[in-house]
């Protein structure tokens, strides 16, 4: 049985529509009008026990709205959602003890108190005995390498240290399902790596299911074999991370070094020019014509080095969201090797 099951999940908000100026304000006060904004439409996917899934989409795609429906913070307009076999928005205590939501831009730690005090409060809320709470705090602090900071006021901690404490507060009750919304937002490279390693180890030790949103592709590639992509509120892909390139990038990246400085107008004959730095050129070449294009380059240009590879996954996904086309269709793609 899936840990998380969403079927045709949709959410529409009715937003007040006010015209600018004093006249618009008066009209808005006397006869307020609204417009419907569909944030999420007909999204369906399932997450199996112990699975780590990346949830991708540009700003405003509907990711956070979906997470709030999955955790029961808001009701769906239509469709259904099940987490551990229960309906989240009924907010039953036995379900709430098994799930958690971490939002990178929100905090629950008490600003003027040491993290230890806030964690003890959280443990009491979940009914965890004091000895067991202390054992869990020590375990989490060791995994996150933050044991030395547990007695300093939260306001004196760095952003990375505070985020680690937020994770501890969210996981002290050992939830079976983690919904993580930008957990590494604003962190430096070292702190991001520490959080990724911690989540990987937590998943290994507790078999927790994780749904992770992030604008840092390093988070996704480090933790997730599968991704769900949402655009303009609709699902456009559900499958293996490796399948994203095959599905949305019908081209390969050709990087070559010439004997002399490259001319952009000349290089454009062979493919889309991504960049030129002196003698080094990066081209995007259609997969179907790749062999013929490489042969032309080798025969027509003085090439000293040439490599062919898939384009970086973050560039492929960025192109998908920038194009804006997939979200305009009612169909989505399931990867050939999808879960």
C-alpha positions as CSV (number, residue, x, y, z in Angstrom):
1,X,0.0,0.0,0.0
2,X,1.4,3.4,-0.9
3,X,2.4,5.7,1.9
4,X,1.1,8.7,0.0
5,X,-1.7,8.5,-2.6
6,X,-3.0,11.6,-4.5
7,X,-5.8,11.1,-7.0
8,X,-6.9,14.0,-9.3
9,X,-5.9,16.4,-6.6
10,X,-7.1,20.0,-7.4
11,X,-7.2,23.3,-5.6
12,X,-8.8,26.5,-6.7
13,X,-8.6,29.8,-4.8
14,X,-11.0,32.7,-5.2
15,X,-8.9,35.9,-5.2
16,X,-10.3,39.4,-4.8
17,X,-10.0,41.3,-8.0
18,X,-9.4,45.0,-7.3
19,X,-8.9,47.7,-9.9
20,X,-6.2,50.3,-9.2
21,X,-6.9,53.8,-8.0
22,X,-9.4,55.4,-5.6
23,X,-12.4,54.6,-7.7
24,X,-11.3,51.0,-7.9
25,X,-10.9,50.9,-4.1
26,X,-14.5,52.3,-3.6
27,X,-15.9,49.8,-6.0
28,X,-14.0,47.0,-4.4
29,X,-15.4,48.1,-1.0
30,X,-19.0,48.3,-2.1
31,X,-19.2,45.5,-4.6
32,X,-16.3,43.1,-4.3
33,X,-15.5,40.8,-7.3
34,X,-13.5,37.7,-7.3
35,X,-11.6,35.6,-9.9
36,X,-10.8,31.9,-9.7
37,X,-7.1,30.9,-9.6
38,X,-6.5,27.2,-10.2
39,X,-3.3,26.5,-8.2
40,X,-3.3,22.7,-8.7
41,X,-5.3,20.7,-11.2
42,X,-5.8,16.9,-11.4
43,X,-2.5,15.9,-9.9
44,X,-2.1,12.1,-9.3
45,X,0.9,10.2,-8.0
46,X,1.8,7.7,-5.3
47,X,4.9,7.3,-3.0
48,X,5.9,3.9,-1.7
49,X,7.2,3.2,1.8
50,X,10.9,4.3,2.1
51,X,10.9,6.1,-1.3
52,X,12.5,9.5,-1.7
53,X,10.8,11.5,-4.4
54,X,11.8,14.9,-5.8
55,X,8.9,17.3,-6.4
56,X,10.0,19.9,-9.0
57,X,8.5,23.0,-10.5
58,X,9.1,26.7,-11.0
59,X,7.8,29.3,-8.6
60,X,4.0,29.4,-8.6
61,X,3.7,25.9,-10.1
62,X,1.6,24.6,-7.2
63,X,4.3,22.6,-5.2
64,X,3.7,24.2,-1.8
65,X,-0.1,24.1,-2.3
66,X,0.1,20.4,-3.0
67,X,2.3,19.8,0.1
68,X,-0.2,21.7,2.2
69,X,-3.0,19.5,0.9
70,X,-1.0,16.4,1.5
71,X,-0.4,17.4,5.1
72,X,-4.0,18.5,5.7
73,X,-3.3,22.2,6.2
74,X,-5.8,23.1,3.4
75,X,-8.7,21.1,1.9
76,X,-8.5,20.2,-1.8
77,X,-11.3,21.6,-4.1
78,X,-11.6,18.2,-5.7
79,X,-9.9,14.8,-5.8
80,X,-8.7,12.8,-2.9
81,X,-5.5,12.3,-0.9
82,X,-4.4,9.5,1.5
83,X,-1.4,9.5,3.8
84,X,-0.7,6.3,5.7
85,X,-4.2,5.2,4.8
86,X,-5.8,8.3,6.4
87,X,-7.3,11.6,5.1
88,X,-4.8,14.3,6.2
89,X,-7.2,17.2,6.6
90,X,-9.1,15.3,9.3
91,X,-6.0,16.0,11.4
92,X,-6.3,12.8,13.5
93,X,-3.6,12.7,16.2
94,X,-2.4,9.2,15.3
95,X,-1.6,10.5,11.8
96,X,0.0,13.7,12.9
97,X,2.4,11.7,15.1
98,X,3.7,10.0,11.9
99,X,4.2,12.9,9.5
100,X,6.1,16.2,9.4
101,X,6.4,19.2,7.2
102,X,9.6,21.2,7.0
103,X,9.5,24.6,5.2
104,X,12.9,26.3,4.6
105,X,11.4,29.8,4.9
106,X,9.5,29.0,8.2
107,X,10.9,28.4,11.7
108,X,9.5,26.8,14.8
109,X,12.5,27.3,17.2
110,X,12.0,29.8,20.0
111,X,14.4,32.7,19.0
112,X,15.7,33.6,22.5
113,X,16.0,30.1,23.9
114,X,18.7,27.4,23.2
115,X,17.6,24.7,20.7
116,X,17.6,22.1,23.5
117,X,14.6,23.9,25.2
118,X,12.5,24.1,22.1
119,X,13.3,20.4,21.4
120,X,12.2,19.5,24.9
121,X,8.9,21.3,24.3
122,X,8.4,19.5,21.0
123,X,9.1,16.2,22.7
124,X,6.5,16.9,25.4
125,X,3.9,17.8,22.7
126,X,4.4,14.4,21.2
127,X,4.3,12.6,24.5
128,X,7.9,11.4,24.3
129,X,9.3,10.4,27.7
130,X,12.2,12.6,28.9
131,X,14.9,10.0,28.8
132,X,13.8,8.9,25.3
133,X,13.6,12.5,24.2
134,X,17.2,13.1,25.4
135,X,18.4,10.0,23.6
136,X,16.7,11.1,20.3
137,X,18.1,14.7,20.6
138,X,21.6,13.4,21.2
139,X,21.2,11.0,18.2
140,X,19.9,13.7,15.8
141,X,22.5,16.3,17.0
142,X,25.3,13.8,16.4
143,X,24.0,13.0,12.9
144,X,23.8,16.7,12.1
145,X,27.2,17.5,13.8
146,X,25.6,20.2,15.9
147,X,26.0,18.8,19.5
148,X,28.2,21.8,20.6
149,X,25.5,24.4,19.7
150,X,22.5,23.0,21.6
151,X,22.9,25.3,24.6
152,X,23.4,28.6,22.7
153,X,20.4,30.9,22.0
154,X,18.9,30.3,18.6
155,X,19.4,33.9,17.6
156,X,23.2,33.4,17.9
157,X,23.3,30.5,15.6
158,X,24.1,30.7,11.9
159,X,21.4,30.1,9.2
160,X,22.8,26.6,8.6
161,X,22.8,25.7,12.3
162,X,19.3,27.0,12.7
163,X,18.1,24.8,9.8
164,X,19.7,21.8,11.3
165,X,17.8,22.5,14.5
166,X,14.6,22.9,12.6
167,X,15.1,19.5,11.1
168,X,15.7,18.1,14.6
169,X,12.5,19.7,15.9
170,X,10.6,18.2,12.9
171,X,12.0,14.7,13.3
172,X,12.2,14.2,17.0
173,X,9.0,12.1,16.9
174,X,10.5,9.8,14.2
175,X,7.9,10.5,11.5
176,X,7.3,7.9,8.8
177,X,6.5,10.5,6.2
178,X,8.6,13.7,5.5
179,X,7.3,16.5,3.4
180,X,10.3,18.9,2.8
181,X,9.7,22.2,1.2
182,X,13.1,23.8,0.3
183,X,15.0,22.5,3.4
184,X,18.3,23.8,2.2
185,X,17.0,27.3,1.2
186,X,19.7,29.9,1.7
187,X,22.3,27.6,3.1
188,X,26.0,27.5,2.0
189,X,27.5,24.6,0.2
190,X,28.8,22.9,3.3
191,X,25.5,23.2,5.2
192,X,23.6,21.9,2.2
193,X,25.8,18.8,2.0
194,X,25.3,18.2,5.7
195,X,21.5,18.3,5.4
196,X,21.6,16.0,2.4
197,X,23.8,13.5,4.2
198,X,21.5,13.6,7.2
199,X,18.3,13.0,5.2
200,X,19.9,10.1,3.4
201,X,21.0,8.6,6.7
202,X,17.6,9.2,8.3
203,X,15.8,7.5,5.4
204,X,18.2,4.5,5.7
205,X,17.7,4.1,9.4
206,X,14.0,4.7,9.7
207,X,12.7,3.7,6.2
208,X,10.8,7.0,6.0
209,X,9.1,8.1,2.8
210,X,10.2,11.6,1.7
211,X,8.7,14.1,-0.8
212,X,11.3,16.8,-1.4
213,X,11.0,20.1,-3.2
214,X,14.1,22.2,-3.9
215,X,15.4,24.7,-6.4
216,X,18.9,23.3,-5.8
217,X,19.3,20.4,-8.3
218,X,22.1,19.0,-6.2
219,X,19.6,18.2,-3.5
220,X,17.5,16.2,-6.0
221,X,20.4,14.4,-7.8
222,X,21.9,13.5,-4.4
223,X,18.8,12.1,-2.8
224,X,16.1,11.2,-5.4
225,X,16.0,8.4,-8.1
226,X,12.5,9.5,-9.0
227,X,11.0,12.9,-9.7
228,X,7.5,14.3,-10.1
229,X,7.4,17.5,-12.2
230,X,4.6,20.0,-11.9
231,X,4.1,23.1,-14.1
232,X,1.2,25.6,-14.1
233,X,-0.6,23.4,-11.6
234,X,-0.5,20.3,-13.7
235,X,1.6,17.2,-13.6
236,X,3.9,16.9,-16.6
237,X,6.3,14.0,-15.7
238,X,6.5,11.2,-13.1
239,X,9.4,8.8,-13.5
240,X,13.1,8.2,-13.0
241,X,15.4,11.3,-12.7
242,X,17.6,9.9,-15.5
243,X,14.5,9.7,-17.8
244,X,14.0,13.5,-17.7
245,X,16.9,14.0,-20.1
246,X,15.6,11.4,-22.5
247,X,12.1,12.8,-22.4
248,X,12.7,16.6,-22.5
249,X,16.1,16.9,-24.1
250,X,16.1,15.6,-27.7
251,X,19.7,16.9,-28.0
252,X,23.2,16.2,-26.8
253,X,25.9,18.6,-25.7
254,X,29.0,18.8,-27.8
255,X,32.0,20.5,-26.3
256,X,34.9,21.1,-28.6
257,X,38.2,23.0,-28.5
258,X,39.5,24.5,-31.7
259,X,43.0,25.4,-32.8
260,X,42.0,29.1,-32.9
261,X,39.3,31.3,-31.5
262,X,35.8,30.3,-32.5
263,X,33.4,32.3,-34.6
264,X,29.8,32.2,-33.3
265,X,28.2,32.6,-36.7
266,X,30.2,29.7,-38.1
267,X,29.5,27.4,-35.0
268,X,25.8,28.2,-35.3
269,X,25.7,26.1,-38.5
270,X,26.3,22.9,-36.5
271,X,23.8,23.5,-33.7
272,X,22.6,25.8,-31.0
273,X,25.5,27.7,-29.5
274,X,25.4,27.5,-25.7
275,X,28.6,29.3,-25.0
276,X,31.9,30.3,-26.6
277,X,35.0,31.1,-24.5
278,X,37.9,31.7,-26.9
279,X,38.6,28.4,-28.5
280,X,36.2,26.4,-26.4
281,X,32.6,25.9,-27.7
282,X,29.5,24.3,-26.3
283,X,26.9,23.3,-28.8
284,X,23.5,21.6,-28.4
285,X,23.0,19.2,-31.3
286,X,19.8,17.2,-32.1
287,X,20.3,13.5,-31.2
288,X,19.0,12.3,-34.6
289,X,21.7,14.2,-36.5
290,X,24.5,13.9,-33.9
291,X,26.8,11.5,-35.9
292,X,26.5,13.5,-39.1
293,X,27.1,16.8,-37.2
294,X,30.2,15.5,-35.4
295,X,31.6,14.2,-38.7
296,X,31.1,17.6,-40.3
297,X,32.8,19.3,-37.4
298,X,35.8,17.1,-37.6
299,X,36.1,17.5,-41.4
300,X,35.4,21.2,-41.7
301,X,37.0,22.6,-38.5
302,X,40.4,22.4,-37.0
303,X,39.3,20.5,-33.8
304,X,41.8,19.6,-31.1
305,X,39.4,18.0,-28.6
306,X,35.8,17.0,-28.7
307,X,33.4,15.4,-26.2
308,X,29.8,14.5,-26.4
309,X,27.5,14.2,-23.3
310,X,24.0,14.7,-22.1
311,X,23.3,18.3,-21.0
312,X,23.2,19.0,-17.3
313,X,19.9,17.9,-15.7
314,X,19.3,21.4,-14.2
315,X,19.6,23.0,-17.7
316,X,17.1,20.5,-19.1
317,X,14.6,21.1,-16.4
318,X,15.1,24.8,-16.6
319,X,14.3,24.7,-20.3
320,X,11.1,22.7,-19.7
321,X,9.8,25.3,-17.3
322,X,11.0,28.3,-19.3
323,X,9.2,27.0,-22.4
324,X,5.9,26.9,-20.6
325,X,4.3,24.5,-23.1
326,X,4.0,21.3,-21.0
327,X,1.7,22.9,-18.5
328,X,-0.8,23.9,-21.2
329,X,-1.7,20.2,-21.8
330,X,-4.0,18.0,-19.8
331,X,-1.7,15.0,-20.3
332,X,1.5,14.2,-18.4
333,X,4.3,11.8,-19.2
334,X,5.2,8.8,-17.1
335,X,8.8,7.8,-17.7
336,X,9.5,4.5,-19.4
337,X,11.4,3.3,-16.4
338,X,9.1,5.1,-13.9
339,X,8.3,3.7,-10.5
